[in-house]
Amino acid sequence: MVFLLIFAVLVFMLAACGSSEKSGDNSTESQPEEKVSESKSEEVVTITYARGKDITPATQKMLEAFEDKYPNIKVNYQEMPSQSDQQHNAFVTALSAGDDSVDVYRLDIIWPSEFASAGWILPLDDYFSEEEREKFLQGPIQGCTYNGSIYAVPLYTDAGVLYYRKDLIPNPPETWDELYSIGKKLMDEGKVEYGFVFQANQYEGLVCNVLEYIHSNGGKVIDGSNVVLNSENAIEALNIFKKMLDIAPEGVTTYIENDGGVMFQEGKVAFMRNWPSWWSKLNSDESAVKGKVGVAPIPKGPNGDATGKATLGGWNLAINKNSKNKDAAWTFIEFMTGEEAQKIQAIEGGFLPVRQNLYKDADVIKANPHFESMYDVLVNALPRPVSPFYPKISESIQINTHKFLMGEIDAKTAIENMAKEIQEILEQ
Ligand code: GLC
C-alpha cells in the first residue's frame, strides 16, 4: 500500500513537472508570454544623447545611419553649448542631481576619471571587451580608463594642429619664431589682416594652447605625482605665447575655436591653431580658402625636441548610471564607435577616427590626406594632467595664463602660481 502510494505521488509529481516544462515551451499558457516578448522586440525605445554642437554634418549623418540600421531605437539628440567647460558644468549639475533623462553623455577626454570617481557613469567592462579595446588608439583608451575599469568609448580623438595658407606660405614653419616672422611679414605686406589666430579666452581651450607652448619647449606639468612645471623652459614658453598677441586680432584673448575658425575661413589670417575637424569646414563650398589650406604640426620652441607637441583632446561616449535604457544605449555607442560610423565622421566631419585601421582606409585618407602624413604627430599628442580633480587644475592654468596674457602678472609669477596651486590640488 505504502509502495503504491509513493508510486502514485511520484507519477503525479512527474506529470506536474512535465506540464510545467511544457508551459515554458509551447503550451497554450506560453502564448501570451511569447507575444509579450515579440511585441517587446518591436517596441521603439528612445534614448537621449547629449553632445556639444557639431559644426559639421557628420553627427547628423551618423544618427541617420544608426536609425536606418536600428529602427527600434530612436535617438533624441540634445545639443549642448559648444564650449567644453559649459557642457561640463551642465552635465555635473544634472548628474549630481541623479539625472536619468540623458542616456548617453559625450565626455571630453579630461572628464572620465572625475565622472567615474563620482559614480555617475557606468563601468563598461562587460560591454567593451579588452580584445575590442586593442583595436582603438591607446591614448584615448587610457583617458577613458579609471582604476582599471573602462568608463567610456572613444568617439573621436583630437590633437592641436597648425593650419596655414599654402597659397601664401610654401613651407610651414617648424618653430614659433618662424611662424611669428612669416605671419608678421604677410601682415606688413597686406596679404592678410592677421598673422595668427588661436584660442586665448579664459576657458579649457586656453589650457590646450598654453600646454602646447610648454610641452614644445621642453617643459612639463607633472611627472608621476610631482609637479615639475616651475622651470625656465616653461617660463620662456609663456613669453613666446604672449609674443603671438602682436600678430593676432586684438580680441584674441576672448576667442574660442569658432572665432578664429571663421576668420581663417574668410581668408583674413595666415596661420591658425585649431583642431583637425576644421579641415572639412575650411574646404567646404562656403569657405573663401577652399583648396588653399595646409595642415602642419604645432611648431616648437628653442628648447623643444624634434617636433612641436600637440595637446591631446577628444570626446568619448559614456552611459549614465541611472539610464533606464542601458542596453539600447550600448547598441548606440557600439555603432557610433564602429567602423561604418567612424568613416562617416572622418569623411563628412574631418574628425580623427579612434580605430587604428581607419588611418589606412583609402576613403578616409582621400578626404583627409594629413591623417596619413601626420599620423605620428596626431596619435602622440600629449594629454592634459589626468586626475579626478582635473577641473581645479584646469582652473588654475586658465586663470594664471589669462592674467599673464592680459599683462596683469609676469610669466615667472604665472608659472610659480600654477605650480604651487596644482601641487596643493594633488595633495588634497
Ligand atoms: C576640443 C578637444 C577637447 C578640448 C576642447 C577645448 O573639443 O577635443 O578635448 O577640451 O577642444 O576647447
Residues whose N, C-alpha, C, O or C-beta is under 5 A from the ligand:
A	BS01	GLC	S84 D108 I109 D158 E204 G205 L312 G313 G314 W315
